[in-house]
Amino acid sequence: MKLVVGLGNFGKEYEKTFHNLGFAAIDRVAEILGFKFSRKKCDAKIAEGNIGKEKVVLAKPLTYMNLSGLAVKALTDFYKVDFKDLLIIYDDYDLKEGHIRVRENGSSGTHNGMRNIVETTGRSDFPRVRIGFKPEEEPKIPLINFVLSRIPKEKEELFVKSETSAANAAAAFIRGAKIPDIMAEYNGEPR
């Protein structure tokens, strides 16, 4: 079984913001697989189905970003997911805008949602796909405000490519590709 979680915040005010890049990417994964987000379970909106003989669950936590660990822990406990079969997709200010970074495991970095997942589950040994949004010039507003700001019109195409690239990386993971192969294919600028 595979569990893929996209991080973000529910609500109109968060749509098309940098902090919802994980939600946008997981929506694209659902499109690729032909799944629909139609149920609520374990503090998350979920879409589920099978790819071949393997069960796949896609999830968007209903907790706010900083409490994402509550939903991830509930989902991993309920579905009895091995952490090597869990993939988290999220935004990352520490990466150049538009760039994708797939990793087999690692720290939470500066991301509060990931920090909460690591603290709540007690684990960091799971794959992740990060979507960078650090602009070339430092934002003129505090980082907390920038993270929650809407993606500018002139950058929308770049981030659609990034979300699609992240979704394709997640789909490859779901279909059984090895993480080093996914890293080689998708790390860097979106393709």
Protein Blocks (a to p, Z undefined) as FASTA:
>chain_A
ZZddddddedjklgopaklmmmmmmmmmmmmnopacfbdeehiacddddehjbccddddd
fbdfklmmmmmmmmmmmnopafklpccddddfkbcehiacddfbdcekjafklmmmmmmn
opabbcdddddfbdfbdcfbdfklmmmpccdfklmmmmmmmmmmmmmmmmmmmnopafkl
mmmmmgccdZZ
